[in-house]
Amino acid sequence: MTKRYVSLPEEAETGMREFIDEVDRRLASDEDTCSVVEDVLIDLSGDREAYERWQRGESVPPAERIRLQSYDPCNTTLESEYYAEKDEEEFRRSKHLQWLWRQFDSLPIADNVEFALRFRRMLADHLFEECGDNCRFFKGITFTYGHNITIGDNVVVHDDVHLDDRGKLTIGDRVSISDGVHIYSHDHDVVDQTEVRNYHTIVEDDVRLTYDSMVRAGCKVGENAIVGARGIVQNDIPAHHIAIGMPAKSVKVKPGWEDVAIPVDEAGVNRQDERHLEYDLPDDLEVFDEFGRDLQPPR
């Protein structure tokens, strides 16, 4: 047993539960999500008095006005907002929820682990395509959209993890994702960096992705596998294998699983193309090349 149960004083527990339940109820209702997010951030930041003063038309310094405006996610932009292929309807809501998640993490209250885990778990139900029971999300987790993520039961995601769901990301039950892990579902062409390919990336049940590892878009990490610290997954990792290195290669099968796992020398297969996701762009979309490069090779 590596953990122990921790409880809060009854008064703190009651207040915490009432607040999270109230936000959950509002997010599940027909109330405008943007307004809910704005209210929650204003109150958690202790800025209600300044906000009401600004709303009454009183003069506020420019910096304070920017801060107060930014509690409303409609007055903000996220990097993923610029992606041409995003689902506009899905993103409209997930942006607001992602803003709440990110801004919550920037507040001192986010260091109250018991409260923060419950608050993020509640948000995950509204943000992700699907989220199972008893999941724990620690501080500094980022997403591309959020709405293309499916997570199973009893998953733990530690600090400073990036879950890229520009394509599609599926994470199974009882997965452990350590600090600093990056899981990708999109890739770029090696010649034209503006050409984006989206994939379905899969992390199966009982996988452990250890410190600072990375999973490339379109790869699958098989059931009960381990990716060692700072391993870079470029190919599928078979079930029950231990993979290490850059790129990550299978070095052994977990003890006791030899009879059901494929041999180590049969690992290392890339099935990225099988998980490629096509997308269409509107005919009238106005695009731009942020690099402005000449991609023609010299003659």
QUIBEL-V945080 format. One record per helix or strand of 2 or more residues. SS is the DSSP state (@ for helix, = for strand). FROM is the first residue (numbers start at 0). LEN is the number of residues. If there is no record, write none. Layout:
BEGIN
<<SS | FROM | LEN> <SS | FROM | LEN>>
END
This chain:
BEGIN
<<@ | 9 | 19> <@ | 32 | 12> <@ | 47 | 8> <@ | 61 | 8> <@ | 72 | 3> <@ | 78 | 4> <@ | 87 | 18> <@ | 107 | 4> <@ | 112 | 15> <= | 129 | 2> <= | 135 | 2> <= | 141 | 2> <= | 148 | 3> <= | 155 | 2> <= | 161 | 2> <= | 167 | 4> <= | 175 | 2> <= | 181 | 2> <= | 185 | 3> <= | 195 | 8> <= | 207 | 2> <= | 213 | 2> <= | 219 | 2> <= | 225 | 2> <= | 231 | 2> <= | 240 | 4> <= | 248 | 5> <@ | 263 | 3> <@ | 271 | 4> <= | 275 | 2>>
END
